[in-house]
Amino acid sequence: MAIAAGSGARLSLSVKTLGAGVVAERKATLAKVGETQKPQSELEAELARVKRELATVTIERDI
């Protein structure tokens, strides 16, 4: 569990998200993950990008 937590932190993913990806890979369904999600609008994609950037800058500031 500690390895997953460290890896998840380096990848900016929660342990549950990382675990779900590992389970999907073991079941050979990883390629199908996300197929049912609707495409993001440009505004949603920009908001997601800005949130990721803010998280990165916040971590860099704290270091």
The 8 nearest C-alpha neighbors of each residue, nearest first, counted from 0:
[[1, 3, 2, 4, 14, 5, 18, 6],
 [2, 0, 4, 3, 5, 6, 14, 7],
 [1, 3, 5, 0, 4, 6, 7, 14],
 [4, 2, 6, 0, 1, 5, 7, 14],
 [3, 5, 1, 7, 2, 6, 14, 8],
 [6, 4, 2, 8, 7, 3, 1, 9],
 [7, 5, 3, 9, 8, 4, 2, 10],
 [6, 8, 12, 4, 10, 5, 9, 13],
 [7, 9, 11, 5, 10, 6, 12, 4],
 [8, 10, 6, 7, 11, 5, 12, 4],
 [9, 11, 7, 8, 12, 6, 13, 5],
 [12, 10, 8, 9, 7, 13, 6, 54],
 [13, 11, 7, 10, 8, 16, 17, 14],
 [12, 14, 16, 15, 7, 17, 11, 8],
 [13, 15, 17, 16, 4, 7, 18, 3],
 [16, 14, 18, 13, 17, 19, 12, 20],
 [17, 15, 19, 13, 18, 14, 12, 20],
 [16, 18, 14, 20, 15, 19, 7, 13],
 [19, 17, 15, 21, 20, 16, 14, 22],
 [18, 20, 16, 22, 21, 17, 15, 23],
 [19, 21, 23, 17, 18, 22, 24, 16],
 [20, 22, 18, 24, 23, 19, 25, 17],
 [21, 23, 25, 19, 24, 20, 18, 26],
 [24, 22, 29, 20, 28, 26, 21, 25],
 [23, 25, 27, 29, 21, 26, 22, 28],
 [26, 24, 22, 27, 23, 21, 28, 29],
 [25, 27, 23, 24, 28, 22, 29, 21],
 [28, 26, 24, 25, 29, 23, 30, 22],
 [29, 27, 23, 26, 31, 30, 24, 32],
 [28, 30, 23, 24, 32, 31, 27, 20],
 [29, 31, 28, 32, 27, 24, 33, 34],
 [32, 30, 29, 28, 34, 33, 35, 23],
 [33, 31, 29, 30, 34, 28, 23, 35],
 [32, 34, 36, 35, 31, 30, 37, 29],
 [35, 33, 36, 31, 32, 37, 30, 38],
 [34, 36, 33, 37, 32, 31, 38, 30],
 [37, 35, 33, 34, 38, 39, 32, 31],
 [36, 38, 39, 35, 34, 33, 40, 43],
 [39, 37, 36, 40, 35, 44, 41, 43],
 [40, 38, 43, 44, 37, 41, 42, 36],
 [39, 41, 43, 42, 44, 38, 45, 37],
 [42, 40, 44, 43, 45, 39, 46, 38],
 [41, 43, 45, 40, 44, 46, 39, 47],
 [44, 42, 46, 40, 45, 41, 39, 47],
 [43, 45, 41, 47, 42, 46, 39, 40],
 [46, 44, 48, 42, 47, 43, 41, 49],
 [45, 47, 43, 49, 48, 44, 42, 50],
 [48, 46, 50, 44, 45, 49, 43, 51],
 [49, 47, 45, 51, 46, 50, 52, 44],
 [48, 50, 52, 46, 51, 47, 53, 45],
 [51, 49, 53, 47, 52, 48, 46, 54],
 [52, 50, 54, 48, 49, 53, 47, 55],
 [51, 53, 49, 55, 50, 54, 56, 48],
 [54, 52, 50, 56, 55, 51, 57, 49],
 [53, 55, 57, 51, 52, 56, 50, 58],
 [56, 54, 52, 58, 53, 57, 59, 51],
 [57, 55, 59, 53, 58, 54, 60, 52],
 [56, 58, 60, 54, 55, 59, 53, 61],
 [59, 57, 61, 55, 60, 56, 54, 62],
 [60, 58, 56, 62, 61, 57, 55, 54],
 [61, 59, 57, 58, 62, 56, 55, 54],
 [60, 62, 58, 59, 57, 56, 55, 54],
 [61, 59, 60, 58, 57, 56, 55, 54]]
